């Protein structure tokens, strides 16, 4: 068994089905054969609610994808490929895709050179200054909330992109594997990026256990992770997961430097900042490989995928912008949490899992 | 490629990616630990974790191609034209035309002066062009001052040649005819003939002449050279 820096043997992931949020999560609960939630009263689906921010829809989709990443307490592992669950998920994905295509319509790129177009998209992206805020102004509560939001992805960092490995060939495949090998510690378990993030959570006094904060995560956050899982798990969208990874890496180093500075400003030491410091250097390497050897090379090999690559890139930028805006808007209003509920209930809640 | 080959790839607008068994060592002999392979080494010069890349190149809008940069003398050859001696003044300066020894063919030609030609150059050489205009105006004003001693006059004439050479250099674009094509000289010590001319003139002028005006003029010409160097024309 591998002793990770968490101090426990690597026993694999398991989460508990979180609190039901609405008709979608209620339906999924029943589909999975779990006892129905006594505390939840069935509600009408909220009409006109933006699918990309719907807490209920996004959680249901997140849980459907979780069947591929981890086990669910009380749920047979075979449910991962249950046709009924897959049909349910397809219904959710239809809503998700429609909303995304509406948010990010196809466009004519300025150049067929996809590497260059990706650089332009990143250069001209005018997102809200979240990393700058965390670097210079965020208080401890806000920093902790930020980390809890990111834990939805970072505790399984790189896994959504790994789905694309068997769906690629040649140069792009080699490039993706090269990046992922680094994400997974280059052969050393204690350097797995997800482990580094768990260490950061622990150093900040947060519960590093996978899935501990599910109930706290709003739809706008879950959507950013669902985007990756949706792209990664569908071969037809392999262009999009590639474009997503390229822009993800290209927009990582500078913000992570700022987050690390914010962590230090709030009085934490190297243990808490290690995850961010590692990413400044790692993603400076990854962004070149991802933009050129992966995304650009894939567009050259399969030009028909170019629109998908750009869709993946732009969808990421669009959802990240919405997420960052949500955080800054919430914090801007005195004392308002950006999570579904404030964090100070964390300690008592964690005991349930 | 063998596993023990070190492969370095410069990325467009980005760092050097170095793959393979490589040692990075500071000049005091201490090895700099490499925690990953490939490793990204800073190319823009502004990383805060040099020699490693930290993404700062994106903040400063660093641009650099991936392939080897072509020098002006690598450009495909345009049909050769004889070098033209031009007045550095435009046709709107009659007093300059009268006093200049180099105005033999400026009167009857409609071709632009070097500075006007330089006005069509890419935007990133714009600071150089503006600086040249400033210097030329100052030079004109100084030359109109009749009280200069012979030695100072020599300095001003040298500065005039300098401006002329710089203007011609600026007016050169890939494939264009002119001083570059006709000289066909190999660069001396890695520098183009034009820049050697400029450097030589500067070395002669500075700091021999004490008159404040000329010193200032020389200072401004030095700025021109620095701007040109920054654009990698040397």
Contacts between the chains, C-beta under 8 A, distances in Angstrom:
chain1	res1	chain2	res2	distance
A	115	B	12	7.2
A	116	B	12	7.7
A	119	B	12	7.9
A	119	B	13	6.6
A	122	B	58	7.3
A	123	B	58	7.6
A	123	B	61	7.5
A	178	B	38	7.6
A	182	B	36	5.9
A	186	B	36	6.5
A	186	B	37	8.0
A	250	B	58	7.4
A	252	B	55	7.6
A	253	B	53	8.0
A	253	B	54	5.7
A	253	B	55	2.9
A	253	B	58	7.7
A	254	B	55	5.0
A	254	B	56	7.5
A	254	B	58	6.6
A	254	B	59	6.2
A	257	B	48	7.8
A	257	B	54	6.5
A	257	B	55	7.5
A	280	B	49	7.1
A	280	B	54	5.0
A	280	B	55	6.9
A	281	B	35	7.4
A	281	B	36	7.5
A	281	B	40	7.7
A	281	B	49	6.5
A	281	B	52	5.6
A	281	B	53	7.6
A	281	B	54	6.5
A	282	B	36	6.7
A	283	B	55	7.1
A	284	B	15	6.6
A	284	B	40	4.9
A	284	B	47	8.0
A	284	B	52	7.1
A	284	B	53	4.0
A	284	B	54	5.4
A	284	B	55	4.9
A	285	B	15	8.0
A	285	B	17	6.7
A	285	B	36	6.4
A	285	B	38	6.1
A	285	B	39	6.7
A	285	B	40	4.3
A	285	B	53	7.2
A	287	B	14	7.4
A	287	B	55	7.1
A	288	B	11	4.2
A	288	B	14	5.1
A	288	B	15	6.5
A	288	B	17	5.7
A	288	B	40	6.6
A	289	B	17	7.3
A	289	B	38	7.7
A	292	B	11	6.2
A	292	B	12	7.4
